[in-house]
């Protein structure tokens, strides 16, 4: 697949088929992603891949903790967003809820949708991207490059992915099910699987800002 097509075809998949992706295929994707760039070739990412009954138990426990209203306690904390970024988030939410028929006043419908992220959108497998606690912002950036490469390679092989920040809201729960040491901070989860192409939620395609809103030129002919 052409690289530009992979970039444009990639989207956040929010409903997966139940059949798992063969281990050899996930391994092939992760092996390819190893060639992602990193500062001074530090390659700071480490992954824990989970599927089967372990993934189901993990998803269910995280869902229950989230449904009970426990305050998220992620290893990495997101700062507050400025209004320009909040507006983009709101527009994205409007598009999703409109597609799903969830009214803007339907708080319970919105809550149900948000909680579905804790079940990883029923993906059969999850990739948890971690990095050592000694590392800083540049290594987080490197892990982002790695995660993007994973998603693009999966797209090129006909698979769906979704990068889920909410999947790592409760790292202590994840560590109950996976052997992730305490000094390896859990950065993000990537749901991976076969896309349910009949699901209306997977018809959603988020918008992008015009390039003039995000690119600034100086002394370029």
Secondary structure, DSSP 8 states (H G I E B T S, - for coil): --HHHHHHH--B---B-SS---HHHHHHHHHHHTTS--GGG----EEEEE-HHHHHHHHHHHHHHHHTT-----SS------HHHHHHHHHHHHHHHHHHT--TT-HHHHHHHHHHGGGGGG-SEEEEEEEETT--HHHHHHHHHHHHHHHHHHHHTT-EEEEESGGGTTHHHHHHHS---TTEEEEEEEEEE-B-TT-GGGG-------HHHH---SS--
